[in-house]
Amino acid sequence: MNIKTLLACCCSTMLIGTLYAKGPDNKGIEKSAQIMGERVSELMADRIKKDAILKDLATINEVTLEELMERERLMFPADELYGSHWDNTWVNPYARANITFPDSANIDCSQFVIPIDGDVRVTSKYGMRRRRMHRGIDLKVQVGDTIRAAFDGKIRMRSFERRGYGNYVVMRHPNGLETVYGHLSEFLVEENQIVRAGEPIGLGGNTGRSTGSHLHFETRILGIDINPAEIIDFENGVPHKDLYVFKNVKVNGRSTNIYTSSDTHFVYHRVKSGDTLGAIARRYGTNVSELCRINGIKSTTTLRIGQSLRITVANSSVAGNQPKATTTSQPKVAKAASGQTTSQTPAVGNSTVEKK
């Protein structure tokens, strides 16, 4: 019986009671009407109470389901991306694993927490350093300073490397990233432990291949390192954007570490006589090192007339201001006839253009 039915019964009972009250034996009728009214009121109160209980149960079930989903998200972070591959031995075990690398991945960075306390000072950037690739960014800390998790996640590794990271921790996050924290003096977490963003995971130190106390911080996806400064504005301690888009792009048939933010896309420039890397970079608002990185070349590489260079362009740019570019899906490289090419116009870093 629903509330509408109960209300109808109540109204009918009161109407009948009023009619009979005008008769000769109205005392008995009034008593019956009173009893009926009390019973209806009890039924209505009971129904309202049951509805409230059911509503509370529904809320509890909903909260429980959300909690279970969140728990699963942290217990098996980015499982759909990593294919349940969980390794406690290597920082990058994925080259040996049978994992299908996606063409792109959306990385939610909105919950980022800067992994150190106090002022942020970058002491070494991502990139080549003394003929070695520095795959992260160094942040100044003192021995014993608290090091915190950058995102919610699960500790995949806690290990020591004498000629490299020293004491280090690797975390995997539900957003698809893995972060590495190197040169720690002490661990505050265990392997397979679930940690929330901002919670302590270790203490700053100077262990391993290090010339002074600092935190070596890396961001990776499926083992591929990404420049942390592409994702995080370390000066202000926040992400550049809440959503970062990683794109797995092949250059000349080979996989390469190319990534763009969600507000950029690729275009292609076909090399013409007189082009230099410096001139091309200025034309598209980029720089020579970025051109070299995107195309897998060096600043001394000889450019060929007709060669296509991949370039990142901001989506927000006005179409009318864009340089003319070939937007083919695969860059075509024009082959120069043997013995018919001459060097012309040196580019930045002595790069040249071959002319037929």
N, C-alpha and C positions, 0 to 999 in steps of 0.2 A: 504494500500500500504506500503510495507516494504522498507528498505533503498536500498536493492539490485535492486528492481524495479525502484526506483527513479534514481539510478545511471545509469541504462541501458537507461532510457528515456533521461537523460542528455547527455550521450554519443551519442545517436542517433541524438538528436537535433543539437549538435555541428557538427556532420558529415554531416548532411543535409545542415546546414548553410555554411559549407566549400565548398560543391559541387556547391550550387547555387551561391555562391559569384563569381564564374568564368563566370557566364552568363551575358547577356546584362543588365538585370534589377536587378543588385545585391544590390542596396541600400534598396529597399523594403524588399528583402529577409533577408538582414543583420539585419534590424530592427525587423522583425518577429522572427528571431533566437535569437536576444538579449532579446526580451520580453519573449520568451519561456525559455531561460536560467535563467532569473531572477525568473520566476515562479517556475521552478524546484528547484532553490536554496532556495526559500521561503518554498516549500514543505519539502525539506530535513531538513531545520532548524527547522521547526515546528515539524517534526517527531522526531528529536533528542531531542527537548525540552520535548515532551510528554514521550519519553522513560526515560528521566532523572527524570521526575515527578513520573512516575510509580515506578521507582527504589527507589526513596525517600519514597514513600508511603509504599512499601514493607518493607523497613527498619524500618519505624515507626511502622507498624503493628507487626513486629517481636519483636521489643523492648517492645511494649505495652503488647504483649502476655507474654513475660518473666517477665515483671513487675507484671502482674496480677497473674502469677503462684507463684512468690516470695511473693506477698501479701497474697495469700491464704495459702502458707506454714507457714507464721507467724501468721495468724489469727487462723488457726486450726493446731497447731504444733503436729506432730506425731499422727494425727487423726486415721490413719490406725492401729496404735498399741494400742491406748487407747480407740478405739471404741466410739469416740465422748463423752466420759465421762469426764465432767469438773466440779470440785467441789471446792468451795471456803471456805470449813469448816474444812477439815481434811488434815493433811500432807499425810497420807496413807489411802485414801478412797477405795482402789481397792480390799481389801479383801471382802468387802460387794458387790462389783460391779460384774456383770455378764460379766467378761472379760476373753477371752481365752488367756492364757499366751503362747507365742511362745517358741519353743524349743531353739531358739537362736535369737540374734538380733545384727546386725552390727551397731555400733555407730561411726559416723564420728566426730572425735575430732579435726580436722585440724584447725577449726576457734577459738580454745580456747584462752581466754584472762585471765590472772591471776587476780583474783578478788580484789586484794589490790595493792596499790602503794608502791614503795620503796622496801627495802630488805624483802625477805620472810623468816620468822622464824616460824617453826612448834613448837608449845608449848605442843600439846597433839595429839597422834596418834589415829588411828581407832583401836577399839578392846575393850576388857574388861578393865574396870577401876573402882576400888573400888566396885567390885561386881555388877557393872552396865555396860551394853553394850554402849560404846561410838560409835555412828553410823556415825561419821564424823571425820573431822580433824580440829584442832584449829590453827589459824594463828594469830600471834601477830599483833595487831593494837592499836592505841590510840583512845580515845574517840573523835569523830569528823572526823576521817579519812574517806576518800571516799571509799565506797564499790561498786564494779562494776560487771556487768553481765558477767558470764563466757562464755556464748554463746548467739547468737541471740535467742529470745524466747518471751514468753508472760507470764505476771504475773498471776499466778493462785491464790495465796493467799498473803494477807498482814494482819498479825494478831499479837496477844500478848499472851504469855503463862508465867504466873508468876513463876511457878516452873520448867520451862524447857527452851525453846528457848528465852524467853523474847520477844522483838520485832523481828519478823522474816518475811522473804519473801520466797515464793516458786515460782520458775519459771519452766515452761515446755518448752522444746526446740524441734525443728524439728528433731534433731538427735535421739530422743527417751528418752533422759535423762531428769530428773527433778533435779534441784539444790536447796538447802536450805541454807539460809544465816541467822544465828542466832545472838542474843545478840546486835542488832542494837540500836543505841540511837535515830535515826530519820529515817523516811521513805522518799524516794524521788520519789516514783512511786505509782500508783494506781492499784487496781485489774483490770485485763483484758487489761492492757496496753501492747502494743508491744514495746520491748526494743531490741536494737542492742548490740552485744558483746562489752564490754568495756564501755558502758554507765553507769552513776551512778544510783544506785538503793536505796542506803541508806548511813548512816554514822555509823562508828564503835562505839561500846558502851560496856556496862557492865550490861545489863538488864537480868532479869530472873535468872536461876540457874547458876551463874557465879562468879568466885572468882577474876576476874581481866578482864580488857578490852581485848577483842579478838574477832575474827570472827570465829564462828562455821560454817564450810562448809561441806555440804553433797552432794553426788551424788547418785541418785536413778533411778530405772527403774521399772515402774508399782508398786511403793511403796517399792520395795526391795532395801535395802541400799547396795552400793558397796563401798569398800574402795577407797576413792579418790586417794590415792597414787598408786593404781594399774593402774590408768588411767593417772595421771598427775605426772610429775617429778617436784615437788615443788621447789627443789633446783635451777633448771634452769628456772622454770616457763613455761614449755612447755609439751605437751603430750608425753608419751613414744613412741606412734605410732599414726599416723593419724587415723587408724581404730582400734577400740577396739571391740572385740567379746564377748558378754555376752551369756552364755550358761545356760539354765534352766535344771538342772540335779536333778534327784531324787536318794536319798540314802535310801535303805531299804524301798522303796515304798513311801517315804515322800519327798516333795519338800524341797530343801535346797538352801541356798545362795551360789552357786558355780559359779565362773566366771573365764574365762581364756582369755589371750590375743590371738591375731590371729596367734601367732607363737608357740602355745603349743597345745598338745592334751592329751587325757587320755589313760593310759594303766592300767593293773591290775597285781598286784603281789600276788601270792599265798603263804601264810605263811607256813614256814617249821620249823622243830624243831631247836631251837637255835636262831630264828629270834627275834629281838627286834625292837621297833619303831625307835630307834636311828640308828641301823645298816641299816635298810631299807631306812631311810631318806638319810643317807650318800651314799648308793649304787646308789640312783637315783638322787643325787644332789639336794635334797630338805631339809626340816627341819621337826621336829616332830610336831610343831604347824600347819604347812600346811597340813601334813598328817591327823591330827585330824580334821581340818576344812573340808577337802575334804570328809572325811568318816563319819563325824558326831559322832566322838568318843572323849574320853578324854585321856590324857597321862597316866592315871592309868587303862585304859581299858585292860582287859585280852584278849590277842590274842589267837586264836584257830588254830591249825594245819589244813591247808586246807582252811582257811578263805581267801577271796580275798580283797585286799585293792586297792582302786582307787588312781592313782598317775598321776600328770601332768608331761609331758615330752616335752622338746623343739623340735619342728619340724626340727630345723637346726642341731640337733645332728647327728653325723655319725652313720648310722645303725649298723655298726660293733662294735661300742662302747656301744651300748645300752644293758642294762641288759636284761636277758630273762624275758619276761612278757607275761601273758595271755591276749590276746586282744579280749576277749569275750564281747558281748554287755551287758550282765548282770552278775555281780559277783556271784559266787556260794560259799555258806558257808557250810563247812563240819561240821556236828553235832558230837560232842564228845559223846561217850557212857557214860551214867550216872554211876557215881562211878568209872570210869576208867581213870580219868584225874588227872594229877599231875602238879604242877607249876614247871617251869624250866626257868632259865636265866632271871632275872629281866630286864625289858626294862627301857627306860627313864621314869622318873616319876613313878617308881614301876610297870609299865605295865608288864605283864607276858604272856608267851605262854603256852597254855594248850597242853599236850601231851597225846595221847591215850595210 
